[in-house]
Amino acid sequence: MIQLDKYIEINKEKRFGKPVIKGTRISVYDILTLLSNGMTRKEIIRDFPELTNEQINACLYFAAKKEKNHLYAS
């Protein structure tokens, strides 16, 4: 189980309150979009060397958890 609060923060002062990787202005949405457009983790980390595989995993887990909560809320 990934500790989301270790990797992701929501702060209304950053990116209009969108979830971002802690210590950066890189949003979860940005990472998910890059992955969905075919970039590999290695390519993402090459372009954003401040990122780690664990942070990318946290973005994926965040999205999965949000989707699960959305499904059960219906």
C-alpha positions as CSV (number, residue, x, y, z in Angstrom):
1,M,0.0,0.0,0.0
2,I,1.4,3.4,-1.0
3,Q,1.3,6.2,1.4
4,L,-0.1,9.0,-0.8
5,D,0.6,11.8,1.6
6,K,4.3,10.9,1.4
7,Y,4.4,11.7,-2.4
8,I,1.3,13.8,-3.3
9,E,-0.1,17.0,-1.9
10,I,-3.0,19.2,-2.6
11,N,-2.4,22.9,-1.9
12,K,-4.6,25.6,-3.2
13,E,-1.5,27.8,-3.7
14,K,0.0,25.3,-6.2
15,R,-1.6,24.5,-9.6
16,F,-5.0,25.8,-8.4
17,G,-5.3,23.0,-5.8
18,K,-4.7,20.2,-8.2
19,P,-2.8,17.2,-6.7
20,V,0.9,17.5,-7.3
21,I,4.1,15.6,-6.5
22,K,5.4,17.0,-3.2
23,G,8.1,19.5,-3.6
24,T,7.3,20.2,-7.3
25,R,4.6,21.8,-9.5
26,I,4.2,18.6,-11.5
27,S,0.6,17.4,-11.2
28,V,-0.7,13.9,-11.0
29,Y,-2.6,14.8,-14.2
30,D,0.7,15.7,-16.0
31,I,2.2,12.3,-15.1
32,L,-0.9,10.3,-16.1
33,T,-1.1,12.2,-19.4
34,L,2.5,11.5,-20.2
35,L,2.1,7.8,-19.4
36,S,-1.1,7.6,-21.5
37,N,0.6,9.2,-24.4
38,G,3.1,6.4,-24.4
39,M,6.1,7.8,-22.5
40,T,7.9,5.3,-20.4
41,R,8.8,5.9,-16.8
42,K,12.5,6.2,-17.9
43,E,11.6,8.9,-20.4
44,I,9.6,10.8,-17.9
45,I,12.3,10.7,-15.3
46,R,14.9,11.7,-18.0
47,D,12.7,14.8,-18.7
48,F,11.9,15.4,-15.0
49,P,15.0,14.2,-13.1
50,E,13.4,15.3,-9.8
51,L,10.9,12.5,-10.1
52,T,11.2,8.9,-9.0
53,N,9.5,5.6,-9.8
54,E,7.9,5.7,-6.4
55,Q,6.3,9.1,-7.2
56,I,5.0,7.8,-10.6
57,N,3.6,4.8,-8.7
58,A,1.9,7.1,-6.3
59,C,0.2,9.0,-9.2
60,L,-1.1,5.7,-10.6
61,Y,-2.3,4.6,-7.2
62,F,-4.0,8.1,-6.6
63,A,-5.9,7.7,-9.9
64,A,-6.9,4.1,-9.1
65,K,-8.1,5.0,-5.6
66,K,-10.1,8.0,-7.0
67,E,-11.7,5.8,-9.6
68,K,-12.6,3.2,-7.0
69,N,-14.2,5.8,-4.8
70,H,-16.1,7.2,-7.7
71,L,-17.5,3.8,-8.7
72,Y,-18.7,3.0,-5.2
73,A,-20.2,6.5,-4.8
74,S,-22.6,5.9,-7.7
